[in-house]
Amino acid sequence: MKDKILVAYATRYGSTADVAEAIGDELRTMGADVDVRPVDKVQELTPYRAAVIGSPIYMGKWLPESQVFIEKNQQRLRSIPVAFFAVGLTTTDENPEVIRKAEASMDAVRMLVTPVEAGIFPGRLESSVLSPTDRAIITMIRAKTGDFRDFQVVRAWAQAVWQKIAVV
Ligand SMILES: Cc1cc2nc3c(=O)[nH]c(=O)nc-3n(C[C@H](O)[C@H](O)[C@H](O)COP(=O)(O)O)c2cc1C
């Protein structure tokens, strides 16, 4: 039975997992049967009739796990409606060039599979939980820390995705 929707994500510090859960939850309120899973816990795609796949942005790119997942499953993903989302800190910047770069984090996966919808959302950056390397990077680039996620915006996006996949 191909009646389920998959929400799959990668995460390093959990904030993208929360965004994925909110998307899944909103799709459920629309009446969908949804599995929310880290990409490395998805065994097969045959049960799913649509997929929403996301990643945080690190140094301008998606985490490799999500990219590899799409690469590995591209044939199947090209035959069902797919939406992508990216979570990062530059996503609320007022400079259109910075926003364009956040969107460009999805260029590599867009070349493999054309999404019906693609969203970029603000994430969370807490210095105290970061690995020493990540902390050194964010200190060096003087990144702002805090939780900038807006779950209302995420849920509104999930509704827009639902509009695109419900009819298929
Ligand atoms: C080392 C490092 C590099 C980052 N690079 C970017 C970036 O290039 N663009 C961006 O928008 N956010 C960047 N961020 C912010 C993360 O995308 C953001 O904190 C995100 O919410 C983390 O998701 P996670 O908790 O699921 O791992 C970076 C964060 C760290 C720690």
PDBQT file of the ligand as one rigid body, heavy atoms in Angstrom, charges set to zero:
ROOT
HETATM    1  C1  LIG A 201      29.787  25.038  11.833  1.00  0.00    +0.000 C 
HETATM    2  C2  LIG A 201      28.462  25.582  11.408  1.00  0.00    +0.000 A 
HETATM    3  C3  LIG A 201      28.292  26.031  10.101  1.00  0.00    +0.000 A 
HETATM    4  C4  LIG A 201      27.044  26.559   9.697  1.00  0.00    +0.000 A 
HETATM    5  N1  LIG A 201      26.908  27.007   8.410  1.00  0.00    +0.000 NA
HETATM    6  C5  LIG A 201      25.720  27.559   8.040  1.00  0.00    +0.000 A 
HETATM    7  C6  LIG A 201      25.554  28.076   6.717  1.00  0.00    +0.000 A 
HETATM    8  O1  LIG A 201      26.457  28.009   5.871  1.00  0.00    +0.000 OA
HETATM    9  N2  LIG A 201      24.373  28.639   6.387  1.00  0.00    +0.000 N 
HETATM   10  C7  LIG A 201      23.340  28.730   7.288  1.00  0.00    +0.000 A 
HETATM   11  O2  LIG A 201      22.281  29.260   6.937  1.00  0.00    +0.000 OA
HETATM   12  N3  LIG A 201      23.449  28.221   8.556  1.00  0.00    +0.000 NA
HETATM   13  C8  LIG A 201      24.621  27.650   8.938  1.00  0.00    +0.000 A 
HETATM   14  N4  LIG A 201      24.753  27.141  10.199  1.00  0.00    +0.000 N 
HETATM   15  C9  LIG A 201      23.602  27.148  11.108  1.00  0.00    +0.000 C 
HETATM   16  C10 LIG A 201      22.862  25.808  11.139  1.00  0.00    +0.000 C 
HETATM   17  O3  LIG A 201      22.355  25.491   9.861  1.00  0.00    +0.000 OA
HETATM   18  C11 LIG A 201      21.718  25.878  12.157  1.00  0.00    +0.000 C 
HETATM   19  O4  LIG A 201      22.277  26.033  13.437  1.00  0.00    +0.000 OA
HETATM   20  C12 LIG A 201      20.801  24.673  12.104  1.00  0.00    +0.000 C 
HETATM   21  O5  LIG A 201      19.619  24.950  12.833  1.00  0.00    +0.000 OA
HETATM   22  C13 LIG A 201      21.472  23.426  12.668  1.00  0.00    +0.000 C 
HETATM   23  O6  LIG A 201      20.624  22.312  12.466  1.00  0.00    +0.000 OA
HETATM   24  P1  LIG A 201      20.713  20.984  13.358  1.00  0.00    +0.000 P 
HETATM   25  O7  LIG A 201      20.466  21.381  14.814  1.00  0.00    +0.000 OA
HETATM   26  O8  LIG A 201      19.603  20.128  12.830  1.00  0.00    +0.000 OA
HETATM   27  O9  LIG A 201      22.058  20.373  13.162  1.00  0.00    +0.000 OA
HETATM   28  C14 LIG A 201      25.966  26.602  10.636  1.00  0.00    +0.000 A 
HETATM   29  C15 LIG A 201      26.164  26.143  11.931  1.00  0.00    +0.000 A 
HETATM   30  C16 LIG A 201      27.384  25.629  12.328  1.00  0.00    +0.000 A 
HETATM   31  C17 LIG A 201      27.543  25.122  13.746  1.00  0.00    +0.000 C 
ENDROOT
TORSDOF 0
